Amino acid sequence: MANTASARKRIRQTAVRTERNAARKSRMRTFIKKVETAIAGGDKEAAVAALRAAQPEMQRAAGKGVVHANTVSRKVSRLSARIKALAGA
């Protein structure tokens, strides 16, 4: 257990940050799930709209350091490719 005041403060800060990061990551996953649901339904317009809403949320998570920037890039790219493939189908 923490002995110093600064260590106790660090524990409090870490708890707050962990909770905030978990919420941000969960929010990002929810937005991604909406895009995937629209893609599964074959509704291109809804999928495009959902991706447009999800992208800033994903970028924000990367900006805050919750997820790596390349991870967000990869996910956006793959979702975009799947939406693009809907038109050909």
CNS distance restraints for C-alpha pairs under 8 A (distance, minus, plus):
assign (resid   2 and name CA) (resid   7 and name CA) 5.44 0.50 0.50
assign (resid   2 and name CA) (resid   8 and name CA) 5.61 0.50 0.50
assign (resid   3 and name CA) (resid   7 and name CA) 6.75 0.50 0.50
assign (resid   3 and name CA) (resid   8 and name CA) 7.28 0.50 0.50
assign (resid   4 and name CA) (resid   8 and name CA) 6.37 0.50 0.50
assign (resid   5 and name CA) (resid   9 and name CA) 6.19 0.50 0.50
assign (resid   6 and name CA) (resid  10 and name CA) 6.12 0.50 0.50
assign (resid   7 and name CA) (resid  11 and name CA) 6.32 0.50 0.50
assign (resid   8 and name CA) (resid  12 and name CA) 6.47 0.50 0.50
assign (resid   9 and name CA) (resid  13 and name CA) 6.18 0.50 0.50
assign (resid  10 and name CA) (resid  14 and name CA) 6.01 0.50 0.50
assign (resid  11 and name CA) (resid  15 and name CA) 6.21 0.50 0.50
assign (resid  12 and name CA) (resid  16 and name CA) 6.41 0.50 0.50
assign (resid  13 and name CA) (resid  17 and name CA) 6.15 0.50 0.50
assign (resid  14 and name CA) (resid  18 and name CA) 5.90 0.50 0.50
assign (resid  15 and name CA) (resid  19 and name CA) 6.25 0.50 0.50
assign (resid  16 and name CA) (resid  20 and name CA) 6.22 0.50 0.50
assign (resid  17 and name CA) (resid  21 and name CA) 5.97 0.50 0.50
assign (resid  18 and name CA) (resid  22 and name CA) 6.06 0.50 0.50
assign (resid  19 and name CA) (resid  23 and name CA) 6.26 0.50 0.50
assign (resid  20 and name CA) (resid  24 and name CA) 6.22 0.50 0.50
assign (resid  21 and name CA) (resid  25 and name CA) 6.08 0.50 0.50
assign (resid  21 and name CA) (resid  66 and name CA) 6.01 0.50 0.50
assign (resid  22 and name CA) (resid  26 and name CA) 6.03 0.50 0.50
assign (resid  23 and name CA) (resid  27 and name CA) 6.08 0.50 0.50
assign (resid  24 and name CA) (resid  28 and name CA) 6.24 0.50 0.50
assign (resid  24 and name CA) (resid  61 and name CA) 6.52 0.50 0.50
assign (resid  24 and name CA) (resid  66 and name CA) 7.62 0.50 0.50
assign (resid  25 and name CA) (resid  29 and name CA) 6.25 0.50 0.50
assign (resid  25 and name CA) (resid  61 and name CA) 6.93 0.50 0.50
assign (resid  25 and name CA) (resid  66 and name CA) 6.90 0.50 0.50
assign (resid  25 and name CA) (resid  67 and name CA) 7.84 0.50 0.50
assign (resid  26 and name CA) (resid  30 and name CA) 6.23 0.50 0.50
assign (resid  27 and name CA) (resid  31 and name CA) 6.40 0.50 0.50
assign (resid  27 and name CA) (resid  57 and name CA) 7.81 0.50 0.50
assign (resid  28 and name CA) (resid  32 and name CA) 6.31 0.50 0.50
assign (resid  28 and name CA) (resid  54 and name CA) 7.08 0.50 0.50
assign (resid  28 and name CA) (resid  57 and name CA) 5.98 0.50 0.50
assign (resid  28 and name CA) (resid  58 and name CA) 5.70 0.50 0.50
assign (resid  28 and name CA) (resid  61 and name CA) 7.41 0.50 0.50
assign (resid  29 and name CA) (resid  33 and name CA) 6.06 0.50 0.50
assign (resid  30 and name CA) (resid  34 and name CA) 6.38 0.50 0.50
assign (resid  31 and name CA) (resid  35 and name CA) 6.61 0.50 0.50
assign (resid  31 and name CA) (resid  50 and name CA) 7.26 0.50 0.50
assign (resid  31 and name CA) (resid  51 and name CA) 7.87 0.50 0.50
assign (resid  31 and name CA) (resid  53 and name CA) 7.42 0.50 0.50
assign (resid  31 and name CA) (resid  54 and name CA) 5.04 0.50 0.50
assign (resid  31 and name CA) (resid  57 and name CA) 7.77 0.50 0.50
assign (resid  32 and name CA) (resid  36 and name CA) 6.28 0.50 0.50
assign (resid  32 and name CA) (resid  51 and name CA) 7.51 0.50 0.50
assign (resid  32 and name CA) (resid  54 and name CA) 6.28 0.50 0.50
assign (resid  33 and name CA) (resid  37 and name CA) 6.04 0.50 0.50
assign (resid  34 and name CA) (resid  38 and name CA) 6.29 0.50 0.50
assign (resid  34 and name CA) (resid  47 and name CA) 7.91 0.50 0.50
assign (resid  34 and name CA) (resid  50 and name CA) 6.32 0.50 0.50
assign (resid  35 and name CA) (resid  39 and name CA) 6.23 0.50 0.50
assign (resid  35 and name CA) (resid  46 and name CA) 7.87 0.50 0.50
assign (resid  35 and name CA) (resid  47 and name CA) 5.21 0.50 0.50
assign (resid  35 and name CA) (resid  48 and name CA) 7.74 0.50 0.50
assign (resid  35 and name CA) (resid  50 and name CA) 5.09 0.50 0.50
assign (resid  35 and name CA) (resid  51 and name CA) 5.71 0.50 0.50
assign (resid  35 and name CA) (resid  54 and name CA) 7.70 0.50 0.50
assign (resid  35 and name CA) (resid  79 and name CA) 7.71 0.50 0.50
assign (resid  36 and name CA) (resid  40 and name CA) 6.06 0.50 0.50
assign (resid  36 and name CA) (resid  47 and name CA) 7.51 0.50 0.50
assign (resid  36 and name CA) (resid  79 and name CA) 7.74 0.50 0.50
assign (resid  37 and name CA) (resid  41 and name CA) 6.16 0.50 0.50
assign (resid  37 and name CA) (resid  47 and name CA) 7.97 0.50 0.50
assign (resid  38 and name CA) (resid  42 and name CA) 6.30 0.50 0.50
assign (resid  38 and name CA) (resid  43 and name CA) 5.58 0.50 0.50
assign (resid  38 and name CA) (resid  44 and name CA) 7.18 0.50 0.50
assign (resid  38 and name CA) (resid  46 and name CA) 5.88 0.50 0.50
assign (resid  38 and name CA) (resid  47 and name CA) 4.80 0.50 0.50
assign (resid  38 and name CA) (resid  50 and name CA) 7.67 0.50 0.50
assign (resid  39 and name CA) (resid  43 and name CA) 6.14 0.50 0.50
assign (resid  39 and name CA) (resid  44 and name CA) 6.71 0.50 0.50
assign (resid  39 and name CA) (resid  47 and name CA) 5.68 0.50 0.50
assign (resid  39 and name CA) (resid  82 and name CA) 7.36 0.50 0.50
assign (resid  39 and name CA) (resid  83 and name CA) 6.45 0.50 0.50
assign (resid  39 and name CA) (resid  86 and name CA) 7.57 0.50 0.50
assign (resid  42 and name CA) (resid  86 and name CA) 6.68 0.50 0.50
assign (resid  43 and name CA) (resid  47 and name CA) 6.15 0.50 0.50
assign (resid  44 and name CA) (resid  48 and name CA) 6.08 0.50 0.50
assign (resid  44 and name CA) (resid  83 and name CA) 6.40 0.50 0.50
assign (resid  44 and name CA) (resid  86 and name CA) 6.43 0.50 0.50
assign (resid  44 and name CA) (resid  87 and name CA) 7.36 0.50 0.50
assign (resid  45 and name CA) (resid  49 and name CA) 6.21 0.50 0.50
assign (resid  46 and name CA) (resid  50 and name CA) 6.00 0.50 0.50
assign (resid  47 and name CA) (resid  51 and name CA) 6.07 0.50 0.50
assign (resid  47 and name CA) (resid  83 and name CA) 6.69 0.50 0.50
assign (resid  48 and name CA) (resid  52 and name CA) 6.12 0.50 0.50
assign (resid  48 and name CA) (resid  83 and name CA) 7.07 0.50 0.50
assign (resid  49 and name CA) (resid  53 and name CA) 6.35 0.50 0.50
assign (resid  50 and name CA) (resid  54 and name CA) 6.05 0.50 0.50
assign (resid  51 and name CA) (resid  55 and name CA) 5.88 0.50 0.50
assign (resid  51 and name CA) (resid  76 and name CA) 7.95 0.50 0.50
assign (resid  51 and name CA) (resid  79 and name CA) 7.70 0.50 0.50
assign (resid  51 and name CA) (resid  80 and name CA) 7.83 0.50 0.50
assign (resid  52 and name CA) (resid  56 and name CA) 7.54 0.50 0.50
assign (resid  53 and name CA) (resid  57 and name CA) 7.28 0.50 0.50
assign (resid  54 and name CA) (resid  58 and name CA) 6.19 0.50 0.50
assign (resid  55 and name CA) (resid  59 and name CA) 6.13 0.50 0.50
assign (resid  55 and name CA) (resid  76 and name CA) 6.98 0.50 0.50
assign (resid  56 and name CA) (resid  60 and name CA) 5.99 0.50 0.50
assign (resid  57 and name CA) (resid  61 and name CA) 6.36 0.50 0.50
assign (resid  58 and name CA) (resid  62 and name CA) 6.43 0.50 0.50
assign (resid  58 and name CA) (resid  72 and name CA) 6.13 0.50 0.50
assign (resid  59 and name CA) (resid  63 and name CA) 6.08 0.50 0.50
assign (resid  59 and name CA) (resid  69 and name CA) 7.48 0.50 0.50
assign (resid  59 and name CA) (resid  72 and name CA) 6.70 0.50 0.50
assign (resid  60 and name CA) (resid  64 and name CA) 6.18 0.50 0.50
assign (resid  61 and name CA) (resid  65 and name CA) 6.31 0.50 0.50
assign (resid  61 and name CA) (resid  66 and name CA) 5.26 0.50 0.50
assign (resid  61 and name CA) (resid  67 and name CA) 6.04 0.50 0.50
assign (resid  62 and name CA) (resid  66 and name CA) 5.80 0.50 0.50
assign (resid  62 and name CA) (resid  67 and name CA) 4.98 0.50 0.50
assign (resid  62 and name CA) (resid  68 and name CA) 5.52 0.50 0.50
assign (resid  62 and name CA) (resid  69 and name CA) 4.98 0.50 0.50
assign (resid  62 and name CA) (resid  72 and name CA) 6.79 0.50 0.50
assign (resid  63 and name CA) (resid  69 and name CA) 7.41 0.50 0.50
assign (resid  67 and name CA) (resid  71 and name CA) 6.81 0.50 0.50
assign (resid  67 and name CA) (resid  72 and name CA) 7.34 0.50 0.50
assign (resid  68 and name CA) (resid  72 and name CA) 6.71 0.50 0.50
assign (resid  69 and name CA) (resid  73 and name CA) 6.29 0.50 0.50
assign (resid  70 and name CA) (resid  74 and name CA) 6.04 0.50 0.50
assign (resid  71 and name CA) (resid  75 and name CA) 6.19 0.50 0.50
assign (resid  72 and name CA) (resid  76 and name CA) 6.08 0.50 0.50
assign (resid  73 and name CA) (resid  77 and name CA) 6.02 0.50 0.50
assign (resid  74 and name CA) (resid  78 and name CA) 6.13 0.50 0.50
assign (resid  75 and name CA) (resid  79 and name CA) 6.09 0.50 0.50
assign (resid  76 and name CA) (resid  80 and name CA) 6.00 0.50 0.50
assign (resid  77 and name CA) (resid  81 and name CA) 6.17 0.50 0.50
assign (resid  78 and name CA) (resid  82 and name CA) 6.22 0.50 0.50
assign (resid  79 and name CA) (resid  83 and name CA) 6.22 0.50 0.50
assign (resid  80 and name CA) (resid  84 and name CA) 6.05 0.50 0.50
assign (resid  81 and name CA) (resid  85 and name CA) 6.15 0.50 0.50
assign (resid  82 and name CA) (resid  86 and name CA) 6.60 0.50 0.50
assign (resid  83 and name CA) (resid  87 and name CA) 7.41 0.50 0.50
assign (resid  84 and name CA) (resid  88 and name CA) 7.40 0.50 0.50
assign (resid  85 and name CA) (resid  89 and name CA) 6.43 0.50 0.50
